[in-house]
């Protein structure tokens, strides 16, 4: 690794190692809380759906309210633990790439709600049950046309460190897929695991990709 | 020498604060264009800013 000579680089910044360490701690706490919120929220929603409670409008409303609460809670937490961070100036490319990430997240949430709401016999967003044609085409359009365009825009707007972190994530996630998919296939044939579900594999790979990307970017 | 925070330096380079931090801590090697941008910003040769640790 090429390291900046300390007398130049350190003099040009005000951040101390203690400051950086505290930020790292806050980042870990925030990520852990986010993970807990997501897991807890997923458990509550799937439990509710599996129990067959409520009609579809109730479910949709519940999911929207739960997500709004999670997002609002994290926003309040971020504003409390990162007051200096929140006031930092942000470069134009960073602001643009951040906004595009928000667009992608909104697309993903819309997609999840669309599929969840239009389940006909399944009860989970990840079920393999049939769904009506129109919402299916909308979902495919969102994921196969809109998401790649926004992703490309994000890739072109973000900085080289973020691109390198993302590429590292892709590399490790690709290898994970290479190891997970055949192992599961063999395990199924040996009667150790149920039939391979491509969406579950996709979720595992996407989680690994995101975790490596965020780790390399923020730690 | 400039008395900039990481965020201010990031603004001048049009990168994120995390990118500046990663370069400072040696976790990310900047590309040549970014290294030249840094050199121009500090009005110093690249080899005076970076050490190849050879």
Contacts between the chains, C-beta under 8 A, distances in Angstrom:
chain1	res1	chain2	res2	distance
A	1	B	26	4.3
A	1	B	27	7.0
A	1	B	29	6.0
A	1	B	53	7.2
A	2	B	26	7.0
A	2	B	29	4.8
A	2	B	30	7.5
A	2	B	50	4.8
A	2	B	51	7.0
A	2	B	52	5.9
A	2	B	53	7.3
A	3	B	26	3.9
A	3	B	50	7.1
A	3	B	51	5.5
A	3	B	53	6.2
A	4	B	23	6.5
A	4	B	24	5.8
A	4	B	26	7.7
A	4	B	49	5.8
A	4	B	50	5.7
A	4	B	51	7.4
A	5	B	48	7.0
A	5	B	49	6.4
A	5	B	50	7.0
A	5	B	51	5.3
A	8	B	1	7.0
A	8	B	42	6.9
A	8	B	44	7.1
A	8	B	48	7.0
A	8	B	49	5.6
A	9	B	23	8.0
A	9	B	24	5.1
A	9	B	49	7.3
A	10	B	24	7.7
A	11	B	1	4.6
A	12	B	1	6.0
A	12	B	2	5.3
A	12	B	3	7.7
A	12	B	4	5.6
A	12	B	9	6.2
A	12	B	42	7.2
A	13	B	4	6.6
A	13	B	5	6.0
A	13	B	6	4.9
A	13	B	9	6.6
A	13	B	20	7.5
A	13	B	24	6.9
A	14	B	3	7.4
A	14	B	4	7.7
A	14	B	5	4.7
A	14	B	6	7.8
A	15	B	5	6.6
A	15	B	6	5.4
A	15	B	21	7.7
A	20	B	21	7.2
A	88	B	5	7.5
A	88	B	7	3.9
A	88	B	17	6.3
A	89	B	7	5.3
A	89	B	8	6.3
A	89	B	10	7.9
A	89	B	11	4.9
A	90	B	7	7.5
A	90	B	11	7.5
A	90	B	16	7.9
A	91	B	10	5.4
A	91	B	11	4.9
A	91	B	13	7.3
A	91	B	14	4.8
A	91	B	15	6.2
A	91	B	16	6.8
A	92	B	14	6.2
A	93	B	14	5.0
A	93	B	15	6.9
A	93	B	16	7.9
A	94	B	10	7.2
A	94	B	15	7.1
A	94	B	16	4.4
A	94	B	17	7.8
A	158	B	16	7.9
A	159	B	14	7.3
A	159	B	15	3.8
A	159	B	16	5.5
A	159	B	19	5.0
A	160	B	15	7.2
A	160	B	19	7.1
A	160	B	28	7.9
A	160	B	30	7.2
A	160	B	31	5.4
A	160	B	34	6.3
A	161	B	15	6.5
A	161	B	16	6.7
A	161	B	18	6.4
A	161	B	19	3.5
A	161	B	22	5.2
A	161	B	23	7.5
A	161	B	28	4.9
A	162	B	16	6.4
A	162	B	18	7.6
A	162	B	19	7.1
A	164	B	28	6.4
A	217	B	18	5.5
A	218	B	18	6.1
